[in-house]
C-alpha cells in the first residue's frame, strides 16, 4: 500500500501506466472479494465499508406502502439506523424482535419466524452479533424466508476473514462486510454481495460515469441496470483497494477454516477462564456452534468504559465497550496467543477484586 501511495505521489494517479495498473488492482480486489464470499465477480462490489453496502441495498429497493422490515433489538447501529431511516422515509413499519442474552439459536429462530407476516418484505440482521459474539442461525433463517419469498440481508461486520462464507450454498440475498476488521485490511474498504437475480431491482441512490451506457449522451440517458458498477459514484482509492487485495491474499493463505477453528479455541479458553472469576459474567454464548472470536463480559458493579480504560492503562489490552447487553468485548483473532488470553484474564481478575 505504501509503495502504491508513493508511486501515485511521485508520478500522479492518471499517468497512463499508473492508471492502467490502478484499474487492474481494482479488478483484482473485486475478484478477491468474490473469493471471500464464494460468489461470482459480477455479484460483488468493493465498497468503503460495511454500512455503505447495506445502505446501497436499502436505498435501492422499491419499497411499497405496507412493506415490513424485521430486525432484532441487539443490533449494531449499522442495522438500526439505515432501517429506521428507510422506515421513516417510506412510512414502513419496522418490527423489532426482542432477544434475550440466554436465547438459544432455536429460540431466536422461532422469535424471528413468529414476527413474519404476509407483509414482511425483508429480514435484516447481523450474522454475528457485535455485543455478544453470538453467531445467529442465518442459514436456518434463510430456509424460512426463502419459503415465504422474503428477502434476507446480513450485516457481516464481524464475519469476513473470521468465519467461512459461502453465498453459493447459503442462498443469502444480500451480504456486506468490512475490509479493515477480521480481514486485516485498511480503513475505508469493504465488499457487498448482491445475488444476481436481484441486481436489476436495486437502483443506485447515487451513480456516476460507470453507471451509464456508453457513449454518454446528455440528451439520452441509458442507465446500466445489470452491473454492480452502477453503484460506483466516481473514483476510488487504489492504495486502499490494494491493501484490501493483499489482506485477503494473506487471510486465504492462512486458510479461513484454520482461522475460524483457532478463533473458537481461543474464545473457548477465554470464556472458561473468565467465568471462573467471582463477579464476572460472560455475556457470550458458551456453546461452540453459536460462538465466534468475540468474547463479551461484565464485571459486577463496574461500568464498561472504566474497565476498558483500565485494561489499556494497566496492560495495554485493546478491548471495547458494547451495549445491549452492556459489557466489555475482546476480539480474539488467530494471531493472538494463550499468553495474551491469560493476560486479559489476569487483568480482569485484578479489577474484579
Long-range contacts (C-beta under 8 A, 24 or more apart in sequence): 1-186, 1-239, 1-240, 1-242, 1-243, 1-246, 4-238, 4-239, 4-242, 5-239, 8-238, 8-239, 13-238, 22-238, 25-238, 25-241, 25-242, 25-245, 26-236, 26-238, 26-241, 28-245, 29-241, 29-242, 29-244, 29-245, 29-248, 32-244, 32-245, 32-248, 32-249, 33-191, 33-244, 33-248, 35-248, 35-252, 36-160, 36-161, 36-165, 36-177, 36-183, 36-191, 36-248, 36-251, 36-252, 37-165, 37-166, 37-167, 37-175, 37-177, 37-191, 37-193, 38-165, 38-166, 38-167, 38-168, 38-169, 39-167, 39-168, 39-193, 40-196, 42-196, 42-227, 42-228, 43-167, 43-193, 43-194, 43-195, 43-196, 43-199, 43-228, 44-191, 44-192, 44-193, 44-228, 45-191, 45-192, 45-194, 45-228, 45-229, 45-231, 45-232, 46-189, 46-190, 46-191, 46-236, 46-241, 46-244, 47-176, 47-189, 47-190, 47-191, 47-192, 48-188, 48-189, 48-190, 49-178, 49-180, 49-188, 49-189, 49-190, 50-78, 50-155, 50-156, 50-157, 50-176, 50-177, 50-178, 50-190, 51-78, 51-82, 51-176, 52-176, 52-190, 52-192, 53-176, 53-177, 53-190, 53-191, 53-192, 54-78, 54-79, 54-82, 54-124, 54-153, 54-155, 54-174, 54-176, 55-82, 55-205, 56-192, 56-202, 56-204, 56-205, 56-231, 57-153, 57-174, 57-176, 57-192, 57-194, 57-202, 58-82, 58-83, 58-86, 58-124, 58-153, 59-86, 59-205, 60-201, 60-202, 60-203, 60-204, 60-205, 60-231, 61-121, 61-122, 61-201, 61-202, 61-203, 62-201, 62-203, 63-90, 63-92, 63-121, 64-121, 65-90, 65-91, 66-92, 66-119, 67-92, 67-119, 67-121, 67-122, 68-92, 68-93, 68-94, 68-95, 68-117, 68-119, 68-120, 68-121, 69-93, 69-94, 69-95, 69-120, 69-121, 69-122, 69-123, 69-124, 70-94, 70-95, 70-97, 70-112, 70-115, 70-116, 70-120, 70-122, 70-123, 70-124, 71-95, 71-96, 71-97, 71-123, 71-124, 71-125, 72-96, 72-97, 72-98, 72-99, 72-112, 72-125, 73-97, 73-98, 73-99, 73-324, 74-99, 74-129, 74-131, 74-132, 74-324, 74-325, 75-125, 75-126, 75-129, 75-155, 76-126, 76-130, 76-131, 76-155, 76-157, 78-155, 78-157, 79-124, 79-125, 79-126, 79-155, 83-124, 95-120, 101-132, 101-283, 101-325, 104-290, 105-135, 105-136, 105-137, 105-140, 105-289, 105-290, 106-137, 108-136, 108-137, 109-137, 109-140, 109-141, 109-144, 112-141, 112-144, 113-141, 113-144, 116-144, 116-145, 116-148, 116-150, 120-148, 120-150, 121-150, 121-151, 122-150, 122-151, 122-152, 122-153, 123-150, 123-151, 123-152, 123-153, 124-152, 124-153, 124-154, 124-155, 125-154, 125-155, 126-154, 126-155, 126-156, 126-157, 126-158, 127-154, 127-155, 127-156, 127-158, 127-159, 127-175, 128-156, 128-157, 128-158, 128-159, 128-162, 128-163, 128-292, 128-294, 129-158, 130-157, 130-158, 130-294, 130-322, 130-329, 131-283, 131-296, 131-322, 131-323, 131-324, 131-325, 131-327, 131-329, 132-283, 132-284, 132-285, 132-294, 132-296, 132-322, 132-325, 132-327, 133-158, 133-267, 133-284, 133-285, 133-291, 133-292, 133-293, 133-294, 133-295, 133-296, 133-329, 134-284, 134-285, 134-290, 134-291, 134-292, 135-163, 135-285, 135-289, 135-290, 135-291, 135-292, 138-170, 138-172, 139-170, 142-170, 142-171, 142-172, 146-171, 151-198, 157-181, 158-182, 158-292, 158-294, 160-191, 161-247, 161-248, 161-251, 161-256, 161-259, 162-259, 162-260, 162-263, 162-292, 162-293, 162-333, 163-256, 163-260, 163-292, 164-256, 164-257, 164-260, 167-193, 167-195, 171-195, 173-198, 174-198, 179-243, 179-244, 179-247, 179-248, 182-251, 182-293, 182-333, 183-244, 183-247, 183-248, 183-251, 184-247, 184-250, 184-251, 185-240, 185-243, 185-244, 185-246, 185-247, 185-248, 186-239, 186-240, 186-243, 186-244, 186-247, 187-240, 188-237, 188-240, 189-240, 189-241, 189-243, 189-244, 191-244, 192-228, 192-231, 194-228, 199-225, 199-226, 199-227, 199-228, 200-225, 200-226, 204-230, 204-231, 206-233, 207-231, 207-232, 207-233, 208-232, 208-233, 208-234, 209-234, 254-334, 258-334, 259-333, 259-334, 262-334, 263-292, 263-293, 263-332, 263-333, 263-334, 264-288, 264-291, 264-292, 264-293, 266-293, 266-332, 266-334, 266-336, 266-338, 266-341, 267-291, 267-292, 267-293, 267-294, 267-295, 267-332, 269-338, 269-341, 270-295, 270-330, 270-332, 270-341, 270-344, 270-345, 271-295, 273-341, 273-342, 273-345, 274-344, 274-345, 274-348, 277-345, 277-348, 277-349, 277-352, 278-352, 279-352, 280-348, 280-352, 281-327, 283-325, 283-327, 293-331, 293-332, 293-333, 294-329, 294-330, 294-331, 294-332, 295-329, 295-330, 295-331, 295-332, 296-322, 296-325, 296-327, 296-328, 296-329, 296-330, 297-327, 297-328, 297-330, 297-348, 298-325, 298-326, 298-327, 298-328, 299-328, 299-348, 299-351, 299-352, 300-352, 302-351, 302-352, 304-328, 307-348, 307-351, 310-347, 310-351, 311-344, 311-347, 311-348, 311-351, 314-347, 314-350, 315-343, 315-344, 315-346, 315-347, 317-343, 317-344, 317-347, 319-344
